[in-house]
Structure formats: C-alpha cells, structure tokens
Amino acid sequence: MSLKKQKFKDSEIPIFEDAVIYKRGDYWQFRMWLTKENRYARRSLRTRSETTAIEKGKECYFEIYGNTLQGKTYFSLTTKQGVEKYLEQRKKDLDARLIVKGRLGTIKTHLEHWLNFIKRDTKLKELERTDCENYFHERTKTKKNIAIRQSTIMNEQSSINAMMMWLYKNKETYIDGFDFKKLPRLDKKQFDLKRETFSKEEMGRIQDVLHNYIDEERAHLDDEKSLIKTLCAYYFLIAIISGLRTGEQKGLRWADIEFLEHKIEKEEVSLVKIKVRAETSKVRKYRDFYIRDREYFDALSKILMPLHKASNKHKVLAQNLIFSVDGVTVLSQRALLYHFDKLLTKAEIEDREKKDLVPYSFRHYFITDKIKSGLSFQQIADMCGTSATQVGNTYYHIDRDIQITNALADYYIDSNGKIIPR
C-alpha cells in the first residue's frame, strides 16, 4: 500500500509512506491510498494546527492500516444498508424471543422515518453527531398537517441511537449516536400521555357497523374477501372487549382460550378465559384474565374450525392461530388497517386524523371504560399486562374527569353555561 501521488505541494505533508495530510481552506485533511479498494480514504482532521494535524494523521493511518490487516474495507455502507444490517440482528432477537414481533415492526417504522430524513444513500462513515439536530423539526412537518406527539418522536430517536450504537460497535460508523436537540420535559399529566380514543356514542356506532358487516357477509364466506372482512370484524369486536395488545391478539391460539360458565345469583354467565403467552406479550410475562363471552369466540370457531381442519398444517388443531384463515398465517396488518379505515367511515367518526385513531385505540377505549366503571388501576393493570403506575400516568385525565363529575353531582349546568344547585 503506497501513495498514488509522489509529488507534494507546500501545504501537503506525507505521513509515513502511505498517507498525506493537506489543507483545504483553514483546516487540515487526511488522505490515504487504498490499493485493494483502488480509492483514497479521506477524513477531515478538524484542526487548523499543523502539529495537531500530523498527530491526528498518524492516528488515522494506524487505524486504517490496522483494519486493512484484518481484512476490513474502509469505505462505508449506506444508511439504507446499515438499517438492513441492524434489522437482521434484531430479527435474530425476535427468533430468540428477546423481543416480540410488534416491537420489531415498531423499530422498522422508526428507522424508516430516519431514512426519509437522513437520505438512503448517505454514507454511514460520513455521519456527524450533529446531523440529526433538526430531526424533531423535520418530523413535525407532515404533508397532511397531522400532529405528531413529542413522545412519538422521542421514541424514534431512542431507536435510532440504539442502532447507531450497534453500528459503532461493529465498526460501521465513527459515531455512537446523534446529539438530538433537547426537547421540553414531558408532563405526564398533560396531552402527550392522554390517549385518543372513542366516546361511548362512537363506540356504539362502531359496534353496530361491525355486527352489520358480519350479517352482510354471513352467506358469502366461501369468498376470500368476505371471509377476511368477517375475520377483521371479529378481530375488532374482540379487541374492544378484551383490551389485548396487537401482538397479543394476533398471537392467540385456540389453546389460549377456555369457555366457562359462572353463576351469579342463580344466573349462568358465560365467560372466556384468555391466556396471554410470554412470547407474545410486550412485557414478556404470562398472564390470564376473564371477559364476558359475547359469543364472538364461539362464532369464530364455527366459521374457522372447518377451514383449519382442512388446511391441517398443525398436527394439533388447538395450536392454530385464531385470527387466521388457515390457522398458520396471521391476519395481515394491511387488511386490518384497510377495514379499520372503512369502519370509521361507515361509523361516521369525526376528526379521525387529528385524533390519531388506530386499531390500538380499542385498547385505550377498553382501559378508559374500565376506569369509568370503577375498577382500580391495579385491577386494570392485571388484566392488561401493564403496571398500575403506568395506567395512572397514562389515563390520569379520565380519573380527573370522574373526580370533577363527582364534585358537581349536586349541580347542573344550564344552557348559558352557569352551574346551578339542584
């Protein structure tokens, strides 16, 4: 490995036999010819001092030369290639059950936003710590002027820097993270943790539409589109009454539910016991809980069991996925989002984009409804696989509204907005 250039200007200083430092403007740069790659390795030394530049130049030389001896190439992956390489590693974490499928999907989404910002052909080794200082500003500029919560962008920034740390440890970058601008501290009792969900009236319209979907398609279940539409309808109905997370619900198998009969004052009440396996849970913990059976699971089994038996892809039918046409391939997120959009249109839900409504909003409705019904935060936490503290912090506004309602129980508000004693 020797310098391609042998004659030097006054502003150029050879470093050993293979490299040179030179001035560009006021600052010193480093250049080294790489024979195997047939290109120059270049770096800014970020100093105006010749003495410092010589020392830094030597450091660069030893680093590059050492990597070359190990068979490593100097030239960089692109940001797109870096993301792909990192996601391959996270896929191994999924296979090892260190993360759940939903978490991997979230990471992919976060890094996709970053690629749109940083550009996909940018070289990883050219990135500087300050390159993402305007990330928050750019992410809040959306085409449809949809508000993006600060907490959402903060989560994205955490995913980005986790990837950068991994790439740095694997010698793919020269920085271990970005210096994102410090954002205002979130007040957990304000809007950022207030979950957008549905009102009681909206939920009534949504359930009516879903039941109509099922009735309309009942005679056409031999058609794949009608079957998927019906399956989506049951998925949403069960999400509303169970509060399951997306990954937990998609991961449900027939072996994970149990039908029970319970007596309350001589009346038989049908219940379903739902078991959430640790590998499908976001918090990696097993839990089980009961919900009142509204015949959704029973109706689904009558529709799907014949199809699952016909496919016979699992030796044990109980191991088939519930939300699946063949028991193996889970209902796609694309299908769910498509029918969710149609559902909100038919139910005439207003301010959909402003409220940032998604299928996960059914979980928020479930928790909100349980708080209003008088269950404690701990009882709700046990059902939903979270902590009482998290429920309290996230849904504080619901508890506050109940307190205000209680305080005004002996009053009413007239048409002019005045509070009048009863």
C-alpha beads as a LAMMPS data file, in Angstrom:
LAMMPS data file: protein, C-alpha beads

422 atoms
421 bonds

1 atom types
1 bond types

-500.0 500.0 xlo xhi
-500.0 500.0 ylo yhi
-500.0 500.0 zlo zhi

Masses

1 110.0

Atoms # bond

1 1 1 0.000 0.000 0.000
2 1 1 1.770 3.159 -1.188
3 1 1 0.762 6.667 -2.067
4 1 1 -0.578 7.063 -5.563
5 1 1 0.748 10.611 -5.517
6 1 1 4.515 11.086 -5.094
7 1 1 4.934 14.870 -5.536
8 1 1 3.501 17.196 -2.905
9 1 1 2.629 20.860 -2.626
10 1 1 3.904 23.053 0.197
11 1 1 0.577 22.587 2.022
12 1 1 0.868 18.768 1.850
13 1 1 2.798 16.664 4.392
14 1 1 3.429 12.907 3.911
15 1 1 2.521 10.626 6.823
16 1 1 4.817 7.593 6.785
17 1 1 4.935 6.137 3.270
18 1 1 1.261 5.712 2.502
19 1 1 -0.665 8.812 3.554
20 1 1 -0.642 12.585 3.410
21 1 1 -2.239 15.479 5.243
22 1 1 -3.147 18.631 3.378
23 1 1 -5.003 21.879 3.856
24 1 1 -8.420 22.679 2.476
25 1 1 -9.244 26.235 3.411
26 1 1 -8.194 26.722 7.038
27 1 1 -8.486 23.076 8.083
28 1 1 -6.270 20.050 7.650
29 1 1 -7.475 16.917 5.874
30 1 1 -6.169 13.339 5.742
31 1 1 -5.815 11.196 2.612
32 1 1 -4.564 7.631 2.211
33 1 1 -4.467 5.484 -0.941
34 1 1 -6.054 2.042 -0.545
35 1 1 -4.651 -0.283 -3.182
36 1 1 -7.184 -3.100 -2.684
37 1 1 -10.117 -0.725 -2.977
38 1 1 -8.421 1.445 -5.620
39 1 1 -9.630 4.604 -3.894
40 1 1 -8.485 7.245 -1.472
41 1 1 -9.613 7.154 2.146
42 1 1 -10.296 10.748 3.186
43 1 1 -11.108 12.379 6.520
44 1 1 -11.358 15.849 7.937
45 1 1 -8.932 16.292 10.849
46 1 1 -10.887 19.309 12.115
47 1 1 -7.895 21.313 13.188
48 1 1 -6.027 24.374 11.970
49 1 1 -2.846 23.357 13.770
50 1 1 -0.187 21.631 11.693
51 1 1 1.300 19.870 14.721
52 1 1 -2.099 18.544 15.806
53 1 1 -2.906 17.552 12.215
54 1 1 0.281 15.462 11.985
55 1 1 -0.595 13.607 15.209
56 1 1 -4.191 13.036 14.104
57 1 1 -2.963 11.957 10.679
58 1 1 -0.791 9.286 12.285
59 1 1 -3.748 8.078 14.361
60 1 1 -5.873 7.800 11.205
61 1 1 -3.085 5.924 9.450
62 1 1 -2.696 3.334 12.212
63 1 1 -6.462 2.836 12.461
64 1 1 -6.968 2.330 8.725
65 1 1 -3.835 0.234 8.314
66 1 1 -4.836 -1.970 11.263
67 1 1 -8.311 -2.522 9.813
68 1 1 -6.776 -3.356 6.450
69 1 1 -4.597 -6.035 8.044
70 1 1 -7.802 -7.560 9.489
71 1 1 -9.323 -7.687 6.017
72 1 1 -11.787 -4.855 6.703
73 1 1 -12.677 -2.413 3.958
74 1 1 -12.598 1.295 4.624
75 1 1 -15.455 2.513 2.518
76 1 1 -18.780 2.821 4.130
77 1 1 -22.145 1.162 3.964
78 1 1 -25.013 3.471 3.081
79 1 1 -27.583 4.342 5.725
80 1 1 -30.051 2.020 3.961
81 1 1 -27.567 -0.862 4.131
82 1 1 -26.823 -0.038 7.781
83 1 1 -30.515 -0.198 8.686
84 1 1 -30.889 -3.520 6.854
85 1 1 -27.889 -4.959 8.691
86 1 1 -29.222 -3.806 12.066
87 1 1 -32.698 -5.185 11.382
88 1 1 -31.157 -8.562 10.534
89 1 1 -29.666 -8.582 14.029
90 1 1 -32.982 -7.581 15.632
91 1 1 -34.674 -10.377 13.656
92 1 1 -32.323 -12.775 15.455
93 1 1 -33.512 -11.241 18.742
94 1 1 -37.068 -11.991 17.639
95 1 1 -36.175 -15.594 16.780
96 1 1 -34.520 -15.920 20.204
97 1 1 -37.715 -14.478 21.788
98 1 1 -35.842 -11.499 23.232
99 1 1 -38.324 -9.140 21.569
100 1 1 -41.828 -9.598 20.195
101 1 1 -42.876 -9.226 16.562
102 1 1 -44.688 -5.987 17.277
103 1 1 -41.526 -4.442 18.714
104 1 1 -39.565 -5.360 15.581
105 1 1 -42.273 -3.733 13.476
106 1 1 -42.057 -0.574 15.571
107 1 1 -38.269 -0.422 15.153
108 1 1 -38.639 -0.818 11.373
109 1 1 -41.127 2.058 11.280
110 1 1 -38.881 4.321 13.388
111 1 1 -35.853 3.663 11.180
112 1 1 -37.885 4.190 8.012
113 1 1 -38.689 7.719 9.216
114 1 1 -34.990 8.254 9.893
115 1 1 -34.031 7.095 6.378
116 1 1 -36.515 9.556 4.900
117 1 1 -34.806 12.295 6.902
118 1 1 -31.129 11.367 6.508
119 1 1 -31.439 10.032 2.894
120 1 1 -30.823 6.398 1.972
121 1 1 -27.578 6.786 0.044
122 1 1 -25.748 8.752 2.754
123 1 1 -22.511 7.041 3.845
124 1 1 -22.531 5.832 7.450
125 1 1 -18.908 6.824 7.999
126 1 1 -19.636 10.375 6.863
127 1 1 -22.292 10.927 9.529
128 1 1 -21.601 13.514 12.239
129 1 1 -23.150 13.725 15.692
130 1 1 -24.929 16.948 14.712
131 1 1 -26.562 15.576 11.541
132 1 1 -29.901 14.942 13.288
133 1 1 -30.165 18.084 15.402
134 1 1 -33.190 19.190 13.320
135 1 1 -34.850 15.768 13.307
136 1 1 -37.701 16.870 15.582
137 1 1 -38.407 19.941 13.445
138 1 1 -38.491 17.948 10.189
139 1 1 -40.616 15.118 11.621
140 1 1 -43.318 17.534 12.724
141 1 1 -43.651 18.853 9.149
142 1 1 -46.150 16.382 7.694
143 1 1 -47.982 16.562 4.367
144 1 1 -51.436 16.390 5.914
145 1 1 -50.533 18.602 8.891
146 1 1 -51.179 15.670 11.226
147 1 1 -49.885 16.414 14.702
148 1 1 -47.090 14.066 15.788
149 1 1 -46.649 13.735 19.516
150 1 1 -43.366 14.626 21.123
151 1 1 -43.307 11.258 22.873
152 1 1 -43.550 9.504 19.483
153 1 1 -40.515 11.357 18.131
154 1 1 -38.574 10.760 21.349
155 1 1 -39.197 7.023 20.961
156 1 1 -37.951 7.215 17.362
157 1 1 -34.789 8.985 18.493
158 1 1 -34.125 6.234 21.033
159 1 1 -34.455 3.562 18.331
160 1 1 -32.127 5.490 16.013
161 1 1 -29.409 5.874 18.634
162 1 1 -29.735 2.223 19.666
163 1 1 -28.980 1.308 16.048
164 1 1 -26.089 3.798 15.863
165 1 1 -24.513 2.325 18.994
166 1 1 -24.718 -1.171 17.468
167 1 1 -23.226 0.015 14.164
168 1 1 -20.442 1.813 16.037
169 1 1 -19.565 -1.329 17.989
170 1 1 -19.407 -3.181 14.661
171 1 1 -17.028 -0.563 13.162
172 1 1 -19.573 0.670 10.609
173 1 1 -19.678 4.281 11.906
174 1 1 -17.333 6.715 13.605
175 1 1 -20.041 7.969 15.973
176 1 1 -22.066 6.034 18.545
177 1 1 -25.150 8.234 18.364
178 1 1 -26.612 11.602 17.403
179 1 1 -26.886 14.690 19.587
180 1 1 -30.604 15.298 19.178
181 1 1 -31.830 18.650 20.397
182 1 1 -33.039 18.569 23.964
183 1 1 -36.824 18.680 23.981
184 1 1 -39.062 20.152 26.689
185 1 1 -39.684 17.735 29.523
186 1 1 -42.963 15.899 29.114
187 1 1 -45.611 16.467 31.746
188 1 1 -47.102 13.016 32.194
189 1 1 -50.399 14.543 33.248
190 1 1 -50.813 16.595 30.097
191 1 1 -51.750 15.907 26.497
192 1 1 -48.727 13.836 25.463
193 1 1 -49.852 10.853 27.548
194 1 1 -53.550 11.412 27.006
195 1 1 -54.648 8.574 24.781
196 1 1 -57.014 9.442 21.981
197 1 1 -59.882 7.004 21.899
198 1 1 -63.616 6.805 21.234
199 1 1 -66.625 8.180 23.054
200 1 1 -69.390 5.873 24.280
201 1 1 -71.642 7.047 21.440
202 1 1 -68.942 6.485 18.819
203 1 1 -68.273 3.014 20.147
204 1 1 -71.957 2.174 19.893
205 1 1 -71.943 3.131 16.201
206 1 1 -68.728 1.180 15.608
207 1 1 -70.162 -1.994 17.151
208 1 1 -73.361 -1.620 15.106
209 1 1 -71.316 -1.360 11.901
210 1 1 -69.230 -4.428 12.831
211 1 1 -72.323 -6.522 13.544
212 1 1 -73.773 -5.406 10.198
213 1 1 -70.521 -6.445 8.479
214 1 1 -70.895 -9.938 9.905
215 1 1 -74.577 -10.204 8.952
216 1 1 -73.913 -8.951 5.389
217 1 1 -71.096 -11.420 4.724
218 1 1 -72.593 -14.451 6.506
219 1 1 -73.852 -16.009 3.266
220 1 1 -70.644 -15.310 1.307
221 1 1 -67.933 -16.835 3.477
222 1 1 -66.755 -19.060 0.630
223 1 1 -65.434 -15.845 -0.957
224 1 1 -61.982 -14.903 0.394
225 1 1 -62.694 -11.160 0.560
226 1 1 -65.898 -11.705 2.540
227 1 1 -64.142 -14.140 4.866
228 1 1 -61.297 -11.697 5.604
229 1 1 -63.791 -8.870 6.114
230 1 1 -65.688 -11.026 8.626
231 1 1 -62.470 -12.058 10.363
232 1 1 -61.444 -8.395 10.682
233 1 1 -64.843 -7.542 12.152
234 1 1 -64.488 -10.219 14.842
235 1 1 -60.905 -9.096 15.475
236 1 1 -62.104 -5.550 16.231
237 1 1 -65.035 -6.703 18.361
238 1 1 -62.751 -8.890 20.477
239 1 1 -60.197 -6.063 20.742
240 1 1 -62.949 -3.831 22.146
241 1 1 -63.990 -6.281 24.881
242 1 1 -60.542 -7.663 25.765
243 1 1 -58.085 -4.742 25.654
244 1 1 -55.424 -7.011 24.145
245 1 1 -52.342 -5.510 22.532
246 1 1 -51.981 -6.094 18.789
247 1 1 -49.218 -8.706 19.106
248 1 1 -51.024 -10.483 21.929
249 1 1 -54.258 -10.722 19.980
250 1 1 -52.644 -11.815 16.728
251 1 1 -50.695 -14.463 18.637
252 1 1 -53.778 -16.058 20.220
253 1 1 -54.217 -19.773 19.544
254 1 1 -57.299 -21.875 20.192
255 1 1 -55.389 -23.451 23.095
256 1 1 -55.151 -19.993 24.699
257 1 1 -58.884 -19.599 25.305
258 1 1 -61.212 -21.526 27.569
259 1 1 -65.007 -21.289 27.733
260 1 1 -66.530 -21.252 31.229
261 1 1 -69.918 -20.897 32.857
262 1 1 -70.201 -18.893 36.067
263 1 1 -73.203 -18.467 38.390
264 1 1 -74.191 -15.041 39.693
265 1 1 -77.288 -15.155 41.892
266 1 1 -78.556 -18.330 40.174
267 1 1 -77.937 -16.828 36.724
268 1 1 -75.468 -18.524 34.388
269 1 1 -72.930 -16.116 32.908
270 1 1 -70.713 -17.201 30.019
271 1 1 -67.053 -16.299 30.382
272 1 1 -63.916 -16.720 28.313
273 1 1 -60.568 -17.187 29.996
274 1 1 -57.793 -15.700 27.858
275 1 1 -54.193 -16.827 28.358
276 1 1 -51.501 -14.490 27.017
277 1 1 -48.242 -16.354 26.480
278 1 1 -44.994 -14.668 27.484
279 1 1 -43.600 -14.839 23.938
280 1 1 -46.490 -12.757 22.571
281 1 1 -46.574 -10.272 25.451
282 1 1 -44.822 -6.920 25.153
283 1 1 -43.558 -7.259 28.729
284 1 1 -42.542 -10.923 28.210
285 1 1 -44.752 -12.151 31.057
286 1 1 -47.559 -14.718 31.056
287 1 1 -50.952 -13.575 32.290
288 1 1 -54.533 -14.755 32.146
289 1 1 -57.809 -12.953 32.701
290 1 1 -61.550 -13.378 32.121
291 1 1 -64.015 -11.498 29.941
292 1 1 -67.741 -11.932 29.457
293 1 1 -68.384 -14.005 26.350
294 1 1 -70.475 -12.204 23.756
295 1 1 -70.353 -15.306 21.517
296 1 1 -67.582 -13.786 19.369
297 1 1 -65.075 -16.561 20.012
298 1 1 -67.775 -19.200 19.682
299 1 1 -68.973 -17.764 16.349
300 1 1 -65.398 -17.536 15.080
301 1 1 -64.694 -21.162 15.950
302 1 1 -67.734 -22.311 13.972
303 1 1 -66.515 -20.342 10.926
304 1 1 -62.809 -21.127 11.131
305 1 1 -62.512 -24.634 12.576
306 1 1 -63.619 -26.357 9.341
307 1 1 -61.064 -24.269 7.401
308 1 1 -58.310 -25.008 9.898
309 1 1 -59.081 -28.731 9.816
310 1 1 -58.977 -28.673 6.020
311 1 1 -55.589 -26.965 5.919
312 1 1 -54.277 -29.373 8.596
313 1 1 -50.924 -27.528 8.756
314 1 1 -50.644 -28.080 12.510
315 1 1 -50.769 -31.581 13.880
316 1 1 -52.710 -30.282 16.879
317 1 1 -55.686 -28.119 15.925
318 1 1 -55.530 -26.258 19.244
319 1 1 -52.176 -24.763 18.160
320 1 1 -53.766 -22.988 15.190
321 1 1 -53.859 -19.206 15.284
322 1 1 -57.351 -17.856 15.892
323 1 1 -57.112 -14.807 13.642
324 1 1 -56.067 -16.728 10.560
325 1 1 -57.799 -18.246 7.565
326 1 1 -55.632 -21.368 7.572
327 1 1 -54.535 -21.397 11.222
328 1 1 -50.917 -20.595 10.333
329 1 1 -50.736 -17.241 8.531
330 1 1 -51.995 -14.463 10.783
331 1 1 -54.436 -11.844 9.531
332 1 1 -52.332 -9.149 7.830
333 1 1 -51.916 -5.666 9.264
334 1 1 -52.704 -4.307 5.822
335 1 1 -56.138 -5.968 5.857
336 1 1 -56.815 -4.718 9.388
337 1 1 -55.872 -1.128 8.538
338 1 1 -57.942 -1.222 5.348
339 1 1 -61.089 -2.396 7.136
340 1 1 -60.407 -0.107 10.125
341 1 1 -60.489 2.863 7.751
342 1 1 -63.737 1.621 6.166
343 1 1 -65.182 1.024 9.628
344 1 1 -64.549 4.574 10.850
345 1 1 -66.041 5.987 7.649
346 1 1 -69.239 3.948 7.996
347 1 1 -69.486 4.763 11.722
348 1 1 -69.105 8.482 10.864
349 1 1 -66.218 9.055 13.275
350 1 1 -65.087 12.683 13.021
351 1 1 -61.582 14.189 13.437
352 1 1 -60.017 10.789 12.748
353 1 1 -56.607 12.072 11.647
354 1 1 -56.469 14.804 14.262
355 1 1 -57.205 12.262 16.996
356 1 1 -54.644 9.817 15.570
357 1 1 -57.049 6.872 15.782
358 1 1 -55.628 3.411 15.050
359 1 1 -56.765 -0.154 15.873
360 1 1 -54.739 0.113 19.111
361 1 1 -57.241 2.815 20.164
362 1 1 -59.638 -0.021 21.048
363 1 1 -57.259 -0.953 23.878
364 1 1 -57.348 2.649 25.081
365 1 1 -61.146 2.560 24.989
366 1 1 -61.188 -0.690 26.982
367 1 1 -58.975 0.773 29.729
368 1 1 -60.894 4.066 29.770
369 1 1 -64.202 2.200 30.061
370 1 1 -62.891 0.055 32.938
371 1 1 -61.690 3.140 34.837
372 1 1 -65.099 4.772 34.428
373 1 1 -66.801 1.584 35.605
374 1 1 -64.958 1.863 38.926
375 1 1 -62.172 -0.729 38.638
376 1 1 -58.924 0.171 40.392
377 1 1 -55.751 0.891 38.426
378 1 1 -54.266 -2.331 39.798
379 1 1 -57.214 -4.439 38.647
380 1 1 -56.952 -2.935 35.161
381 1 1 -53.172 -3.377 35.131
382 1 1 -53.561 -7.082 35.943
383 1 1 -55.977 -7.554 33.048
384 1 1 -53.948 -5.549 30.544
385 1 1 -50.429 -6.677 31.371
386 1 1 -49.053 -3.335 32.491
387 1 1 -48.416 -1.548 35.797
388 1 1 -50.844 0.398 37.958
389 1 1 -48.418 3.348 37.811
390 1 1 -48.464 3.304 34.013
391 1 1 -52.262 3.176 33.950
392 1 1 -52.415 6.070 36.414
393 1 1 -49.929 8.214 34.498
394 1 1 -51.360 7.472 31.076
395 1 1 -55.052 7.763 31.884
396 1 1 -54.827 10.429 34.586
397 1 1 -57.241 12.681 32.701
398 1 1 -60.023 10.064 32.975
399 1 1 -59.633 9.833 36.741
400 1 1 -59.613 13.637 36.959
401 1 1 -62.817 13.891 34.873
402 1 1 -64.527 11.419 37.205
403 1 1 -63.443 13.457 40.234
404 1 1 -64.862 16.634 38.694
405 1 1 -68.105 14.840 37.833
406 1 1 -68.389 13.630 41.420
407 1 1 -67.720 17.113 42.735
408 1 1 -70.549 18.512 40.593
409 1 1 -73.010 15.718 41.369
410 1 1 -75.374 18.107 43.197
411 1 1 -75.322 20.698 40.428
412 1 1 -76.318 21.023 36.794
413 1 1 -75.163 23.370 34.024
414 1 1 -77.878 25.444 32.320
415 1 1 -77.997 26.481 28.645
416 1 1 -75.898 29.566 29.413
417 1 1 -73.117 27.510 30.958
418 1 1 -73.927 28.519 34.549
419 1 1 -73.597 25.983 37.385
420 1 1 -76.966 25.780 39.181
421 1 1 -77.543 23.959 42.522
422 1 1 -80.183 21.223 42.288

Bonds

1 1 1 2
2 1 2 3
3 1 3 4
4 1 4 5
5 1 5 6
6 1 6 7
7 1 7 8
8 1 8 9
9 1 9 10
10 1 10 11
11 1 11 12
12 1 12 13
13 1 13 14
14 1 14 15
15 1 15 16
16 1 16 17
17 1 17 18
18 1 18 19
19 1 19 20
20 1 20 21
21 1 21 22
22 1 22 23
23 1 23 24
24 1 24 25
25 1 25 26
26 1 26 27
27 1 27 28
28 1 28 29
29 1 29 30
30 1 30 31
31 1 31 32
32 1 32 33
33 1 33 34
34 1 34 35
35 1 35 36
36 1 36 37
37 1 37 38
38 1 38 39
39 1 39 40
40 1 40 41
41 1 41 42
42 1 42 43
43 1 43 44
44 1 44 45
45 1 45 46
46 1 46 47
47 1 47 48
48 1 48 49
49 1 49 50
50 1 50 51
51 1 51 52
52 1 52 53
53 1 53 54
54 1 54 55
55 1 55 56
56 1 56 57
57 1 57 58
58 1 58 59
59 1 59 60
60 1 60 61
61 1 61 62
62 1 62 63
63 1 63 64
64 1 64 65
65 1 65 66
66 1 66 67
67 1 67 68
68 1 68 69
69 1 69 70
70 1 70 71
71 1 71 72
72 1 72 73
73 1 73 74
74 1 74 75
75 1 75 76
76 1 76 77
77 1 77 78
78 1 78 79
79 1 79 80
80 1 80 81
81 1 81 82
82 1 82 83
83 1 83 84
84 1 84 85
85 1 85 86
86 1 86 87
87 1 87 88
88 1 88 89
89 1 89 90
90 1 90 91
91 1 91 92
92 1 92 93
93 1 93 94
94 1 94 95
95 1 95 96
96 1 96 97
97 1 97 98
98 1 98 99
99 1 99 100
100 1 100 101
101 1 101 102
102 1 102 103
103 1 103 104
104 1 104 105
105 1 105 106
106 1 106 107
107 1 107 108
108 1 108 109
109 1 109 110
110 1 110 111
111 1 111 112
112 1 112 113
113 1 113 114
114 1 114 115
115 1 115 116
116 1 116 117
117 1 117 118
118 1 118 119
119 1 119 120
120 1 120 121
121 1 121 122
122 1 122 123
123 1 123 124
124 1 124 125
125 1 125 126
126 1 126 127
127 1 127 128
128 1 128 129
129 1 129 130
130 1 130 131
131 1 131 132
132 1 132 133
133 1 133 134
134 1 134 135
135 1 135 136
136 1 136 137
137 1 137 138
138 1 138 139
139 1 139 140
140 1 140 141
141 1 141 142
142 1 142 143
143 1 143 144
144 1 144 145
145 1 145 146
146 1 146 147
147 1 147 148
148 1 148 149
149 1 149 150
150 1 150 151
151 1 151 152
152 1 152 153
153 1 153 154
154 1 154 155
155 1 155 156
156 1 156 157
157 1 157 158
158 1 158 159
159 1 159 160
160 1 160 161
161 1 161 162
162 1 162 163
163 1 163 164
164 1 164 165
165 1 165 166
166 1 166 167
167 1 167 168
168 1 168 169
169 1 169 170
170 1 170 171
171 1 171 172
172 1 172 173
173 1 173 174
174 1 174 175
175 1 175 176
176 1 176 177
177 1 177 178
178 1 178 179
179 1 179 180
180 1 180 181
181 1 181 182
182 1 182 183
183 1 183 184
184 1 184 185
185 1 185 186
186 1 186 187
187 1 187 188
188 1 188 189
189 1 189 190
190 1 190 191
191 1 191 192
192 1 192 193
193 1 193 194
194 1 194 195
195 1 195 196
196 1 196 197
197 1 197 198
198 1 198 199
199 1 199 200
200 1 200 201
201 1 201 202
202 1 202 203
203 1 203 204
204 1 204 205
205 1 205 206
206 1 206 207
207 1 207 208
208 1 208 209
209 1 209 210
210 1 210 211
211 1 211 212
212 1 212 213
213 1 213 214
214 1 214 215
215 1 215 216
216 1 216 217
217 1 217 218
218 1 218 219
219 1 219 220
220 1 220 221
221 1 221 222
222 1 222 223
223 1 223 224
224 1 224 225
225 1 225 226
226 1 226 227
227 1 227 228
228 1 228 229
229 1 229 230
230 1 230 231
231 1 231 232
232 1 232 233
233 1 233 234
234 1 234 235
235 1 235 236
236 1 236 237
237 1 237 238
238 1 238 239
239 1 239 240
240 1 240 241
241 1 241 242
242 1 242 243
243 1 243 244
244 1 244 245
245 1 245 246
246 1 246 247
247 1 247 248
248 1 248 249
249 1 249 250
250 1 250 251
251 1 251 252
252 1 252 253
253 1 253 254
254 1 254 255
255 1 255 256
256 1 256 257
257 1 257 258
258 1 258 259
259 1 259 260
260 1 260 261
261 1 261 262
262 1 262 263
263 1 263 264
264 1 264 265
265 1 265 266
266 1 266 267
267 1 267 268
268 1 268 269
269 1 269 270
270 1 270 271
271 1 271 272
272 1 272 273
273 1 273 274
274 1 274 275
275 1 275 276
276 1 276 277
277 1 277 278
278 1 278 279
279 1 279 280
280 1 280 281
281 1 281 282
282 1 282 283
283 1 283 284
284 1 284 285
285 1 285 286
286 1 286 287
287 1 287 288
288 1 288 289
289 1 289 290
290 1 290 291
291 1 291 292
292 1 292 293
293 1 293 294
294 1 294 295
295 1 295 296
296 1 296 297
297 1 297 298
298 1 298 299
299 1 299 300
300 1 300 301
301 1 301 302
302 1 302 303
303 1 303 304
304 1 304 305
305 1 305 306
306 1 306 307
307 1 307 308
308 1 308 309
309 1 309 310
310 1 310 311
311 1 311 312
312 1 312 313
313 1 313 314
314 1 314 315
315 1 315 316
316 1 316 317
317 1 317 318
318 1 318 319
319 1 319 320
320 1 320 321
321 1 321 322
322 1 322 323
323 1 323 324
324 1 324 325
325 1 325 326
326 1 326 327
327 1 327 328
328 1 328 329
329 1 329 330
330 1 330 331
331 1 331 332
332 1 332 333
333 1 333 334
334 1 334 335
335 1 335 336
336 1 336 337
337 1 337 338
338 1 338 339
339 1 339 340
340 1 340 341
341 1 341 342
342 1 342 343
343 1 343 344
344 1 344 345
345 1 345 346
346 1 346 347
347 1 347 348
348 1 348 349
349 1 349 350
350 1 350 351
351 1 351 352
352 1 352 353
353 1 353 354
354 1 354 355
355 1 355 356
356 1 356 357
357 1 357 358
358 1 358 359
359 1 359 360
360 1 360 361
361 1 361 362
362 1 362 363
363 1 363 364
364 1 364 365
365 1 365 366
366 1 366 367
367 1 367 368
368 1 368 369
369 1 369 370
370 1 370 371
371 1 371 372
372 1 372 373
373 1 373 374
374 1 374 375
375 1 375 376
376 1 376 377
377 1 377 378
378 1 378 379
379 1 379 380
380 1 380 381
381 1 381 382
382 1 382 383
383 1 383 384
384 1 384 385
385 1 385 386
386 1 386 387
387 1 387 388
388 1 388 389
389 1 389 390
390 1 390 391
391 1 391 392
392 1 392 393
393 1 393 394
394 1 394 395
395 1 395 396
396 1 396 397
397 1 397 398
398 1 398 399
399 1 399 400
400 1 400 401
401 1 401 402
402 1 402 403
403 1 403 404
404 1 404 405
405 1 405 406
406 1 406 407
407 1 407 408
408 1 408 409
409 1 409 410
410 1 410 411
411 1 411 412
412 1 412 413
413 1 413 414
414 1 414 415
415 1 415 416
416 1 416 417
417 1 417 418
418 1 418 419
419 1 419 420
420 1 420 421
421 1 421 422
